[in-house]
Amino acid sequence: ARAGYKVEPGKKVGASIMVKDPDMLSALNQEKDVLAFIARIDPGNYELINAADYVASEAKTVKLVIREGLEVELPLSQMVDAEKEKQRLSKQAEKMQKDIDLLDKRLSSKGFVDKAPPAKVEETRGQREEKAAQLAKVMQAIADLA
């Protein structure tokens, strides 16, 4: 999750760790400080709780399923500066849109479509579809930060 949201490597964030198995919950509680250190979790801002007792937060979170019966929620607000991330993603979206526009222009050119080898035309169409899918993901990420 850290890499996906470009969280600084040393930054410690809060967490809610939901555990189904009472024995595992007990074991994790005994190693709470070590867990916080290894996972780079803020030791003063995380909780280990029985999954049955967990009440979802109103805040936007990143949910990780570690394995069956073990889930972690990380508050998005502690992982990224939402405004900076929106700016970065907006610049990325603008560049992607320019790339899509260029590919559209090439594909709408009768000269390109008629004279280029069919494989090249298909490759260009594939690139356009790939860029459009990437742009949709970036736009969704921007919406998620709003």
N, C-alpha and C positions, 0 to 999 in steps of 0.2 A: 504494500500500500504506500509505503514511503516513496519508493521510486516513481510510482505512478502519479503521485501528487507533488513530486519534486521537493520533498521535505528535506531540509538540511540534515546531513547524517548524524550530527550530535544533538539535534533538537529533541527534547523530551516532551512527550504529549500525554495527556490523560487517557484513561481507558476504562471501559467496563468489560470485565471478563466474566462471561456466563458459563457455568459448568453444571452439567446434568448430574454427574456421578459424585455423590457425597464424599467418597474416599479420595477422589482426585481433587475435589475442592479443598479438603483438609490438607492434602499433600502440598498443593499450591500455596495455601495460606502459610504453611510452615516455611516455604521458600519465597515468600513475598518480596523480600529485598533483592534476592538474587534474580528473580523474575523481572523486577523493575529495571535492574541494571542491564541484563542481557537484552531485553526487549526495548530498551531506551524509553521507558515509561516514566512519567513524572511520579516519584514515590508518594508525593502528597496529594496526588490527584487521580487515583485509580482505585477501583473496587473489584474484589472477587466475590461473586454472588452466585447463589443457586439459581439455575436457569428458570426454575418454576417461580421464583420470587421477582424476577426481573420485570421492570416496567420501562417500556421504551421511552427514550428521551424525545423532547419536542425539537431539540436542536438537530441540525443536519449532521449525520455521522457516516463514517465508512464502516461497513460491516464485513468482517472477515470470518469465514467458517474455517476453523483450523482443522477440525475433524468432527465426526458425529458426537454431539454432546459438549462441544467446546467452541464457543464463538466469542469474538472480540468486537467491540464497537469503539471506534476512535472518533473524537469530535473533529469534524472538518475545520472548524474555526481555529483549532490549535495547530493544525497541520499546515495550512497555507494562509497567506494574506490574500483574502478574497479579491480585493481590488487589483492587486498586482497580478494575480493569476488571471483575472478577467482581461486585463490589458494585454498580457502575454498571449492569451488564447485568441483575443480579437485580432492581434497582429498576424497570428498564424492563420486565422480564418480569412483575412484579407488576402494574404499571399496565396492560399489555396484557391480562393475565388478567382484571382488573376490567372492562375494556372488553368483552371477549368475554362475560363473565358477564352484563353489562347487555344486550348484543345478544341473547344466548340467552333472557334473561328476556322481552325484548320479543317475540321470535319465538315463544315458547311461550305468549304471551298470546292467548287465543282472540279477544278483542276487537280486538287489533291486526291479527291475520291476517285476520279476517272483515271489518273495517270499513275498513282502510287500502287505498288504491289498490294494485292488484297490482304496479305499478312500484315503489312505495315498499317493499313487502314484499321484492321481488327485490333492490332496492338494499341493504336491511338485511342480507339473506342474503349478498350480495357483500361488504359491509363485514366481516361476521363471518368469511368465508373468508379475506379479505385479512389481517385481524388474526391469525387462526390461523396463516397462513403466516409472517407476521412473527415471531410468538412462537416458532415452530419454529426459525427462523434464529437468534434470540437464544439459545434453549436450546442449540443446536448450538455457538454461539460460547462459551457458558459451559463446555460439555463439552470443547471444544478447549483451553480454558485450564487445565483440571484436570490 
